[in-house]
Amino acid sequence: MKYIILLTSIIFVVIQGQAQDIKKIQTAFENSYTFENDNNIENSIRVLKDVYLDDSYEINLRLGWLYYQKGDFYESQKYYTKAITILPYSEEAKFGLILPKAATAKWDDVIDIYKQILIISPNNTTANYRLGLIFYNKKMFSDAYVLFEKVVNLYPFDFDGLLMYAWSSLQIGKSKEARILFNKVLMNTPNNASALEGLALLK
């Protein structure tokens, strides 16, 4: 019986310790948000580093964001990568990692991360659209077309998707399709300059 009582006491102490730890972390996050709102990124980082746990997804994710805000893109990548290591299927950490990668013009890495997101979530419209923009700017119009087509199939009256789908259609010679799409853009946003430009090129 005394062993049972001893074990119960140990469990209680462990749980109580965990509760104290989580309270410290919650307070650190609260203070971190306050400092960030005051544009004090250094202290926003410091309060989290004071309670840092190597296996905490949330702390690593938050530090990735804060170091990005600070302009320290190397540290930002490190913490976002750590968050992904902890939870490999996390889309939010991958989207986070794209920020410092794009800021340092590591476009091949950015493309690879978007592809990783689309393996996990093929219909993620944000990933499809942004990757489509990268391909379009690289003049990879056929690849861009496929991605924008998916966006429009999922959100048929979305302005951004329709506009880029129209331009991609124009670039790969699908003039009839482009005309229809540009006119749909004008239904969504009357007198849109980009859509009018596209239609002018089709005359």
C-alpha positions as CSV (number, residue, x, y, z in Angstrom):
1,M,0.0,0.0,0.0
2,K,2.8,2.4,0.9
3,Y,4.3,1.9,-2.6
4,I,1.0,2.8,-4.2
5,I,0.8,6.0,-2.1
6,L,4.4,6.8,-3.0
7,L,3.7,6.3,-6.7
8,T,0.6,8.5,-6.5
9,S,2.6,11.2,-4.8
10,I,5.3,11.0,-7.5
11,I,2.7,11.3,-10.3
12,F,1.1,14.2,-8.5
13,V,4.4,16.0,-8.3
14,V,5.1,15.4,-12.0
15,I,1.7,16.6,-13.1
16,Q,2.0,19.6,-10.8
17,G,5.5,20.4,-12.3
18,Q,4.1,20.1,-15.8
19,A,1.3,22.5,-14.9
20,Q,3.8,25.0,-13.6
21,D,5.9,24.6,-16.8
22,I,2.9,25.2,-19.1
23,K,1.9,28.2,-17.1
24,K,5.4,29.7,-17.5
25,I,5.3,29.0,-21.2
26,Q,1.8,30.6,-21.5
27,T,3.0,33.7,-19.7
28,A,6.1,33.8,-21.9
29,F,3.9,33.7,-25.1
30,E,1.7,36.4,-23.7
31,N,4.7,38.7,-22.9
32,S,6.2,37.8,-26.3
33,Y,3.0,39.0,-28.1
34,T,3.0,42.2,-26.0
35,F,6.6,43.0,-26.9
36,E,6.0,42.2,-30.6
37,N,3.0,44.6,-30.6
38,D,5.3,47.3,-29.2
39,N,7.9,46.5,-32.0
40,N,10.3,45.2,-29.4
41,I,11.4,42.0,-31.2
42,E,14.5,41.5,-29.1
43,N,12.5,41.1,-25.9
44,S,9.8,39.2,-27.7
45,I,12.5,36.6,-28.6
46,R,14.2,36.8,-25.2
47,V,11.1,35.8,-23.1
48,L,10.6,32.7,-25.3
49,K,14.3,31.8,-25.2
50,D,14.1,31.9,-21.4
51,V,11.6,29.0,-21.5
52,Y,12.9,27.3,-24.6
53,L,12.3,23.6,-25.0
54,D,14.0,21.9,-27.9
55,D,11.0,19.6,-28.6
56,S,8.4,22.4,-28.4
57,Y,6.8,22.8,-31.9
58,E,5.0,26.0,-30.8
59,I,8.1,27.8,-29.4
60,N,10.2,26.9,-32.4
61,L,7.5,28.0,-34.8
62,R,7.1,31.3,-32.9
63,L,10.9,31.9,-32.9
64,G,11.0,31.3,-36.6
65,W,8.5,34.1,-37.1
66,L,10.2,36.5,-34.7
67,Y,13.6,36.0,-36.2
68,Y,12.1,36.6,-39.6
69,Q,10.5,39.8,-38.3
70,K,14.0,40.8,-37.0
71,G,15.5,40.2,-40.4
72,D,17.7,37.4,-39.1
73,F,16.8,35.0,-41.9
74,Y,19.4,32.3,-41.0
75,E,18.0,31.9,-37.4
76,S,14.4,32.1,-38.8
77,Q,15.1,29.2,-41.1
78,K,16.8,27.2,-38.3
79,Y,13.7,27.4,-36.0
80,Y,11.2,26.8,-38.7
81,T,13.1,23.8,-39.9
82,K,13.2,22.6,-36.3
83,A,9.4,22.9,-36.1
84,I,9.0,20.9,-39.3
85,T,11.3,18.2,-37.8
86,I,9.1,18.0,-34.8
87,L,5.8,17.8,-36.8
88,P,6.7,16.9,-40.4
89,Y,3.2,17.2,-41.8
90,S,2.8,20.8,-40.6
91,E,1.8,23.1,-43.4
92,E,2.0,26.2,-41.3
93,A,5.7,25.6,-40.5
94,K,6.4,25.0,-44.2
95,F,4.6,28.2,-45.1
96,G,6.7,29.9,-42.4
97,L,9.9,28.5,-43.7
98,I,9.1,29.9,-47.2
99,L,9.3,33.5,-45.7
100,P,13.1,33.6,-45.0
101,K,13.8,31.4,-48.0
102,A,12.1,33.9,-50.3
103,A,13.7,36.8,-48.5
104,T,17.1,35.4,-49.3
105,A,16.0,34.6,-52.9
106,K,16.4,30.8,-52.4
107,W,13.7,30.2,-55.1
108,D,14.6,26.5,-55.7
109,D,14.1,25.8,-52.0
110,V,10.8,27.8,-52.1
111,I,9.6,25.7,-55.0
112,D,10.6,22.5,-53.3
113,I,8.7,23.5,-50.1
114,Y,5.5,24.4,-52.0
115,K,5.8,21.0,-53.7
116,Q,6.1,19.3,-50.3
117,I,2.9,21.1,-49.2
118,L,1.1,20.0,-52.3
119,I,2.1,16.4,-51.6
120,I,0.5,16.6,-48.2
121,S,-2.5,18.7,-49.4
122,P,-2.9,18.7,-53.2
123,N,-5.8,21.1,-53.1
124,N,-4.2,23.7,-51.0
125,T,-5.2,26.8,-53.0
126,T,-2.6,29.1,-51.4
127,A,0.3,26.7,-52.3
128,N,-1.1,26.1,-55.8
129,Y,-1.6,29.8,-56.5
130,R,1.8,31.0,-55.1
131,L,3.7,28.2,-56.9
132,G,1.8,29.2,-60.1
133,L,3.0,32.7,-59.7
134,I,6.6,31.6,-59.4
135,F,6.3,29.4,-62.5
136,Y,4.6,32.3,-64.4
137,N,7.3,34.7,-63.5
138,K,9.9,32.1,-64.6
139,K,7.9,32.0,-67.9
140,M,7.1,28.3,-67.2
141,F,3.6,29.1,-68.5
142,S,2.4,25.5,-69.0
143,D,3.2,24.6,-65.4
144,A,1.6,27.8,-64.2
145,Y,-1.5,27.0,-66.2
146,V,-2.0,23.6,-64.5
147,L,-1.8,25.2,-61.1
148,F,-4.1,28.1,-61.8
149,E,-6.6,25.8,-63.4
150,K,-6.8,23.8,-60.1
151,V,-7.3,27.0,-58.1
152,V,-10.1,28.1,-60.4
153,N,-11.7,24.7,-60.3
154,L,-11.8,24.9,-56.5
155,Y,-12.7,28.6,-56.4
156,P,-14.4,29.4,-59.7
157,F,-15.1,33.1,-59.1
158,D,-11.9,34.0,-57.2
159,F,-10.4,37.2,-58.7
160,D,-6.7,36.3,-58.4
161,G,-7.1,32.8,-59.6
162,L,-9.2,33.8,-62.6
163,L,-6.8,36.6,-63.6
164,M,-3.7,34.4,-63.6
165,Y,-5.5,31.5,-65.2
166,A,-6.5,33.9,-68.0
167,W,-3.0,35.2,-68.5
168,S,-1.6,31.7,-68.4
169,S,-4.1,30.6,-71.0
170,L,-3.1,33.6,-73.2
171,Q,0.6,32.7,-72.9
172,I,0.1,29.1,-74.0
173,G,-2.1,30.1,-77.0
174,K,-5.5,29.2,-75.6
175,S,-7.0,32.5,-76.8
176,K,-10.7,31.5,-76.7
177,E,-10.3,30.3,-73.1
178,A,-8.4,33.4,-72.2
179,R,-11.1,35.7,-73.6
180,I,-13.8,33.9,-71.5
181,L,-11.6,34.1,-68.4
182,F,-10.7,37.8,-68.8
183,N,-14.4,38.6,-69.1
184,K,-15.2,36.6,-66.0
185,V,-12.5,38.7,-64.2
186,L,-14.4,41.8,-65.3
187,M,-17.6,40.3,-63.9
188,N,-15.8,40.0,-60.5
189,T,-13.9,43.3,-60.7
190,P,-15.4,45.7,-63.3
191,N,-12.9,47.7,-65.4
192,N,-9.9,45.8,-64.1
193,A,-6.9,47.1,-65.9
194,S,-5.1,43.8,-66.2
195,A,-8.1,42.0,-67.7
196,L,-8.7,44.9,-70.1
197,E,-5.1,44.7,-71.2
198,G,-5.4,41.0,-71.8
199,L,-8.6,41.4,-73.9
200,A,-6.9,44.2,-75.9
201,L,-4.1,41.8,-76.8
202,L,-6.7,39.3,-78.1
203,K,-8.2,41.7,-80.6
